Amino acid sequence: MHLFRRITAAVGSSLKLKVGSFIVALLGLTIGIAPWSAIKLQEHELLRASEDRLRALHGMLSKTIIATCMLTGDPQSVQRVMEAMGNHADIEDVRLLDGTGMVKYSSQSAERGTRLSQSELARYYGHVDPLVLKDGPTPIHTLVQPIFNQPACNTCHDAKQKVLGVLQVSLSLKRMFGQLSALKRLAFIATLLTLVVVAIGVWMALTLFVDQPMQQLVEVMQS
């Protein structure tokens, strides 16, 4: 009888462990899907909002550059506009390039006269939609589009010149990714705490509804 009791207890513990692990794993998967799906959806919405903002900034700056040149007749005023834009929150870079990739004007004045490498040009050019670049410590959202010549620009530019320059506007995504990282940490902690509570509850339920009935069965068989 003593051996039977030990075998029964071992079987009960093994069964409880297997059933408990299965239930906790299943609930963990179910519980974890909701917050992580919500975070991915939030990331998608934030990127789309950043893309809309980037397009609006690009369009506004293109018009501002043309209007500035027309009103002042001083191309150097474009540089001052660039530097003023670069001081705004979350704006990483503003550049006006020529057709060869040389930086004519930039929010960082030290860049003027430098030329982008062929790999950078290939990465920036030819994309209609904004790009998310994660090469450096701070991810950026960048849009590179040409500024086309207009009749109003012909006082300073040849009417045969189709493209006045290529405008790049880049927004820093550091704050956005920081918010997402904080949400992920909170979701992980909340999921972990929930699983701990669920695991304790499952273990107590199995002890109550599996261990105790088996102990009663053993006592009945021993009597």
Secondary structure as the mmCIF struct_conf table of DSSP 4:
data_model
#
loop_
_struct_conf.conf_type_id
_struct_conf.id
_struct_conf.beg_label_comp_id
_struct_conf.beg_label_asym_id
_struct_conf.beg_label_seq_id
_struct_conf.end_label_comp_id
_struct_conf.end_label_asym_id
_struct_conf.end_label_seq_id
HELX_RH_AL_P HELX_RH_AL_P1 HIS A 2 THR A 72
TURN_TY1_P TURN_TY1_P1 PRO A 75 PRO A 75
HELX_RH_AL_P HELX_RH_AL_P2 GLN A 76 GLY A 86
TURN_TY1_P TURN_TY1_P2 ASN A 87 ASN A 87
BEND BEND1 HIS A 88 HIS A 88
TURN_TY1_P TURN_TY1_P3 ALA A 89 ASP A 90
STRN STRN1 ILE A 91 LEU A 97
TURN_TY1_P TURN_TY1_P4 GLY A 99 THR A 100
BEND BEND2 GLY A 101 GLY A 101
STRN STRN2 MET A 102 MET A 102
STRN STRN3 VAL A 103 SER A 106
BEND BEND3 SER A 107 GLN A 108
HELX_RH_3T_P HELX_RH_3T_P1 SER A 109 GLU A 111
TURN_TY1_P TURN_TY1_P5 ARG A 112 GLY A 113
STRN STRN4 ARG A 115 ARG A 115
HELX_RH_AL_P HELX_RH_AL_P3 GLN A 118 TYR A 124
TURN_TY1_P TURN_TY1_P6 TYR A 125 GLY A 126
BEND BEND4 VAL A 128 ASP A 129
STRN STRN5 LEU A 131 LEU A 133
BEND BEND5 ASP A 135 THR A 138
STRN STRN6 ILE A 140 PHE A 148
HELX_RH_3T_P HELX_RH_3T_P2 PRO A 151 CYS A 153
TURN_TY1_P TURN_TY1_P7 ASN A 154 CYS A 156
BEND BEND6 HIS A 157 HIS A 157
TURN_TY1_P TURN_TY1_P8 ALA A 159 LYS A 160
STRN STRN7 VAL A 163 SER A 172
HELX_RH_AL_P HELX_RH_AL_P4 LYS A 174 LEU A 206
HELX_RH_PI_P HELX_RH_PI_P1 THR A 207 ASP A 211
HELX_RH_AL_P HELX_RH_AL_P5 GLN A 212 GLN A 222
#
